[in-house]
């Protein structure tokens, strides 16, 4: 096992359970090809829901040369906005973090789709979000 797979954090009692899903971009649903473009993280104990995204435009265009890059970027920004909550998130902005996470991970037939949900332990869900982005997307 390499260091990148080891879960870091404080002493055992300080770590909390978190859930995460990878955001995938599927430019041509009928082909089933995708690239990872972000991560969603939810930690109930810390009332945290967050998303970080990174779109590799060259990889996207390799799958679909006529992909709507601006549209994909807008969809990814919208996910980050829903996680942030508040008025900019629309109706979902009034929901608690868990409800926003569950709404975002619901299966959908869109270009930006959530992958399966996984779990782990962390002392810092915001740092975990960044770590997962580096590990699974960049």
C-alpha positions in Angstrom: 0.0 0.0 0.0 1.4 3.4 -0.9 1.2 6.5 1.2 -1.4 8.1 -1.1 -3.9 5.4 0.1 -3.3 5.9 3.8 -6.0 7.9 5.6 -4.3 10.6 7.6 -5.7 12.5 10.5 -5.5 13.0 14.2 -5.8 10.4 16.9 -8.4 7.8 16.3 -11.0 9.5 18.5 -10.8 12.8 16.4 -11.5 11.2 13.1 -15.1 11.2 11.8 -16.8 9.1 9.1 -17.2 10.9 5.7 -18.8 9.9 2.4 -17.5 10.9 -1.0 -18.4 10.4 -4.7 -16.4 11.2 -7.8 -18.0 13.5 -10.3 -17.7 12.1 -13.8 -18.2 13.8 -17.2 -19.8 11.5 -19.7 -19.9 13.5 -23.0 -21.6 10.7 -25.0 -23.8 8.7 -22.7 -24.3 6.0 -25.4 -20.6 5.2 -25.4 -20.2 5.1 -21.6 -16.8 6.8 -21.7 -16.0 9.2 -18.9 -13.4 11.3 -17.2 -13.2 12.2 -13.5 -13.8 15.9 -13.0 -14.4 16.5 -9.3 -15.3 15.1 -5.9 -18.2 15.5 -3.5 -17.5 15.1 0.2 -20.0 14.9 3.1 -19.2 14.6 6.8 -22.3 14.5 9.0 -20.5 15.0 12.2 -18.9 18.2 11.0 -22.0 19.4 9.1 -19.7 19.6 6.0 -20.6 19.2 2.4 -18.1 20.3 -0.2 -17.1 19.9 -3.8 -13.9 20.5 -5.7 -13.7 20.2 -9.5 -11.0 20.2 -12.1 -11.9 19.8 -15.8 -9.1 18.5 -18.1 -10.4 20.0 -21.3 -8.0 18.1 -23.5 -9.1 14.7 -22.1 -12.8 15.8 -22.5 -12.2 16.8 -26.2 -10.4 13.5 -26.8 -13.6 11.7 -25.9 -15.8 14.1 -27.8 -14.3 16.7 -30.0 -17.6 18.7 -30.1 -18.3 18.5 -26.3 -19.8 21.6 -24.8 -16.9 22.6 -22.6 -18.5 25.8 -21.4 -21.7 23.8 -20.5 -19.7 21.2 -18.6 -17.8 23.9 -16.7 -21.1 25.6 -15.8 -22.5 22.3 -14.5 -19.4 21.7 -12.3 -19.7 25.2 -10.9 -23.3 24.6 -10.1 -22.4 21.5 -8.1 -19.9 23.6 -6.1 -22.5 26.3 -5.6 -25.1 23.8 -4.2 -22.5 22.5 -1.8 -21.7 26.1 -0.6 -25.4 26.7 0.0 -26.9 30.1 0.5 -29.1 32.1 -2.0 -26.8 31.4 -5.0 -27.6 27.7 -4.6 -31.3 28.3 -5.3 -33.9 26.2 -3.4 -31.3 23.6 -2.4 -29.4 26.4 -0.6 -31.9 26.2 2.3 -31.4 22.5 2.8 -29.0 21.0 5.4 -25.7 19.6 4.1 -26.8 16.0 4.2 -29.8 16.7 2.0 -27.7 18.7 -0.5 -25.2 15.8 -0.7 -28.0 13.2 -1.2 -29.5 15.3 -4.0 -26.1 15.7 -5.7 -25.3 12.0 -5.6 -28.7 10.9 -7.0 -28.2 9.0 -10.3 -29.0 11.1 -13.4 -28.6 10.9 -17.1 -26.7 14.0 -17.7 -23.2 14.9 -18.9 -22.0 15.4 -15.3 -22.9 12.4 -13.2 -22.0 11.2 -9.7 -20.1 7.9 -9.3 -20.8 5.4 -6.4 -20.5 6.6 -2.8 -17.5 5.5 -0.7 -16.6 6.1 2.9 -13.6 6.8 5.0 -12.4 8.5 8.2 -11.0 12.1 8.5 -10.3 14.8 11.0 -10.6 17.5 8.3 -13.2 17.0 5.6 -12.1 20.1 3.7 -8.6 18.9 3.5 -9.9 15.4 2.5 -11.8 17.0 -0.4 -8.6 18.5 -1.7 -6.7 15.3 -1.2 -9.3 13.2 -3.0 -9.3 15.7 -5.9 -5.5 15.3 -6.2 -5.7 11.5 -5.9 -8.7 10.8 -8.1 -9.0 13.6 -10.6 -5.8 15.5 -11.3 
